[in-house]
Amino acid sequence: MRDCWSIEPVPDGSGRWTYSYEFAPAPPAPLATIAWRLALLRDLNLRRDQLGSSAQDRVAPGR
């Protein structure tokens, strides 16, 4: 039958059974546009500013 899985004996005569199937290829991942990436960077910078974090806050003491 078309579009159905089937169970059949392995052709080597070992008495084992196998099934045949086919997976459809995965759809391609969506492409991130330049505008989307820029909006993400903007949002990350806004969050950093709201939290009061800066590069100097992340430097270890004594450096």
N, CA, C and O of each residue as an XYZ file, in Angstrom:
252
protein
N       0.826     -1.172      0.000
C       0.000      0.000      0.000
C       0.877      1.244      0.000
O       1.941      1.275      0.619
N       0.422      2.241     -0.688
C       1.167      3.481     -0.760
C       0.968      4.308      0.508
O      -0.117      4.303      1.088
N       1.998      5.010      0.934
C       1.961      5.896      2.111
C       1.684      5.148      3.419
O       1.160      5.741      4.362
N       2.023      3.869      3.491
C       1.866      3.087      4.717
C       3.167      2.367      5.019
O       3.928      2.033      4.111
N       3.415      2.132      6.292
C       4.564      1.326      6.679
C       4.191     -0.139      6.470
O       3.019     -0.502      6.566
N       5.172     -0.970      6.189
C       4.898     -2.393      6.039
C       5.961     -3.202      6.769
O       7.110     -2.776      6.892
N       5.558     -4.387      7.256
C       6.472     -5.303      7.935
C       6.683     -6.486      6.999
O       5.731     -7.044      6.454
N       7.957     -6.859      6.824
C       8.282     -7.936      5.878
C       9.502     -8.701      6.366
O      10.306     -8.160      7.124
N       9.652     -9.955      5.941
C      10.833    -10.721      6.349
C      12.098    -10.156      5.711
O      12.070     -9.647      4.590
N      13.213    -10.256      6.447
C      14.506     -9.813      5.920
C      14.879    -10.772      4.777
O      14.752    -11.986      4.938
N      15.329    -10.261      3.645
C      15.586    -11.126      2.493
C      16.752    -12.114      2.663
O      16.939    -12.964      1.793
N      17.539    -12.039      3.738
C      18.687    -12.945      3.879
C      18.297    -14.331      4.409
O      19.167    -15.186      4.576
N      17.003    -14.569      4.675
C      16.544    -15.877      5.111
C      16.814    -16.175      6.574
O      16.734    -17.336      6.977
N      17.129    -15.177      7.383
C      17.459    -15.394      8.794
C      16.223    -15.549      9.677
O      16.349    -15.884     10.855
N      15.052    -15.316      9.138
C      13.828    -15.404      9.928
C      13.497    -14.123     10.658
O      12.473    -14.046     11.338
N      14.337    -13.123     10.534
C      14.075    -11.829     11.178
C      13.105    -11.028     10.320
O      12.944    -11.284      9.127
N      12.476    -10.073     10.945
C      11.535     -9.199     10.257
C      12.057     -7.765     10.306
O      12.822     -7.401     11.199
N      11.646     -6.982      9.363
C      12.023     -5.576      9.310
C      10.829     -4.768      8.836
O       9.839     -5.326      8.363
N      10.922     -3.502      8.959
C       9.857     -2.631      8.454
C      10.468     -1.577      7.549
O      11.610     -1.158      7.739
N       9.715     -1.168      6.593
C      10.184     -0.135      5.678
C       9.405      1.146      5.971
O       8.205      1.116      6.242
N      10.092      2.228      5.912
C       9.482      3.520      6.184
C      10.287      4.581      5.462
O      11.388      4.331      4.972
N       9.724      5.746      5.410
C      10.403      6.870      4.776
C      10.028      8.139      5.526
O       8.850      8.436      5.724
N      11.029      8.866      5.933
C      10.791     10.130      6.613
C      10.827     11.255      5.585
O      11.693     11.292      4.711
N       9.893     12.147      5.705
C       9.891     13.319      4.841
C      11.027     14.242      5.281
O      11.298     14.354      6.477
N      11.683     14.891      4.351
C      12.759     15.812      4.750
C      12.202     16.953      5.596
O      11.076     17.410      5.395
N      13.008     17.393      6.532
C      12.595     18.490      7.413
C      12.515     19.785      6.614
O      13.328     20.017      5.719
N      11.551     20.616      6.931
C      11.477     21.897      6.231
C      12.681     22.756      6.596
O      13.193     22.654      7.711
N      13.137     23.590      5.688
C      14.304     24.423      6.006
C      13.982     25.405      7.128
O      12.855     25.883      7.261
N      14.989     25.688      7.918
C      14.824     26.641      9.014
C      14.599     28.038      8.437
O      15.166     28.376      7.398
N      13.786     28.844      9.097
C      13.557     30.197      8.579
C      14.843     31.022      8.633
O      15.659     30.879      9.544
N      14.993     31.862      7.662
C      16.169     32.711      7.561
C      15.967     33.965      8.398
O      14.958     34.656      8.257
N      16.913     34.254      9.256
C      16.841     35.468     10.075
C      17.270     36.657      9.216
O      18.366     36.669      8.656
N      16.408     37.634      9.125
C      16.724     38.804      8.320
C      17.653     39.739      9.086
O      17.808     39.626     10.301
N      18.249     40.638      8.373
C      19.131     41.626      9.000
C      18.333     42.477      9.979
O      18.821     42.804     11.060
N      17.093     42.841      9.600
C      16.258     43.655     10.493
C      15.964     42.908     11.786
O      15.983     43.508     12.861
N      15.693     41.608     11.700
C      15.416     40.823     12.909
C      16.647     40.782     13.808
O      16.535     40.931     15.025
N      17.806     40.583     13.218
C      19.034     40.524     14.014
C      19.343     41.863     14.670
O      19.769     41.909     15.824
N      19.128     42.949     13.940
C      19.365     44.274     14.519
C      18.388     44.536     15.672
O      18.772     45.110     16.691
N      17.130     44.117     15.511
C      16.151     44.293     16.591
C      16.559     43.479     17.814
O      16.387     43.941     18.942
N      17.086     42.297     17.615
C      17.547     41.479     18.731
C      18.697     42.163     19.464
O      18.703     42.208     20.694
N      19.661     42.691     18.730
C      20.780     43.395     19.361
C      20.299     44.622     20.125
O      20.797     44.921     21.210
N      19.332     45.326     19.557
C      18.777     46.502     20.240
C      18.119     46.089     21.551
O      18.329     46.724     22.585
N      17.323     45.025     21.506
C      16.646     44.556     22.721
C      17.649     44.108     23.771
O      17.466     44.384     24.957
N      18.704     43.423     23.357
C      19.714     42.987     24.316
C      20.395     44.181     24.971
O      20.664     44.162     26.172
N      20.674     45.218     24.189
C      21.300     46.422     24.740
C      20.348     47.146     25.688
O      20.778     47.680     26.710
N      19.048     47.166     25.355
C      18.081     47.807     26.252
C      18.016     47.065     27.576
O      17.968     47.693     28.634
N      18.013     45.754     27.533
C      17.972     44.973     28.775
C      19.230     45.214     29.606
O      19.158     45.337     30.828
N      20.376     45.281     28.941
C      21.626     45.522     29.666
C      21.567     46.880     30.345
O      21.976     47.023     31.497
N      21.057     47.879     29.631
C      20.961     49.219     30.209
C      19.982     49.258     31.379
O      20.225     49.949     32.368
N      18.886     48.525     31.270
C      17.889     48.503     32.341
C      18.438     47.812     33.584
O      18.063     48.167     34.702
N      19.316     46.835     33.407
C      19.880     46.123     34.543
C      21.084     46.842     35.139
O      21.562     46.466     36.209
N      21.582     47.878     34.451
C      22.722     48.632     34.962
C      24.032     47.896     34.810
O      24.989     48.182     35.529
N      24.091     46.971     33.904
C      25.306     46.185     33.690
C      26.197     46.900     32.682
O      25.711     47.505     31.726
N      27.497     46.824     32.905
C      28.437     47.382     31.944
C      29.645     46.468     31.867
O      29.772     45.524     32.647
N      30.514     46.746     30.942
C      31.713     45.923     30.790
C      32.587     46.017     32.030
O      33.237     45.037     32.394
N      32.618     47.172     32.688
C      33.440     47.324     33.890
C      32.907     46.493     35.044
O      33.680     46.067     35.902
N      31.598     46.252     35.086
C      31.015     45.425     36.147
C      31.474     43.971     36.034
O      31.494     43.247     37.030
N      31.840     43.547     34.834
C      32.191     42.146     34.629
C      33.683     41.879     34.768
O      34.107     40.728     34.664
N      34.488     42.906     34.999
C      35.933     42.718     35.157
C      36.212     42.276     36.582
O      35.668     42.831     37.536
N      37.061     41.275     36.714
C      37.387     40.752     38.042
C      38.141     41.803     38.849
O      38.919     42.566     38.276
N      37.931     41.863     40.168
C      38.639     42.841     41.008
C      40.149     42.640     40.930
O      40.635     41.513     40.827
N      40.867     43.727     40.978
C      42.335     43.655     40.938
C      42.887     43.614     39.533
O      44.090     43.428     39.350
N      42.053     43.780     38.555
C      42.548     43.784     37.166
C      42.445     45.145     36.574
O      42.813     45.344     35.416
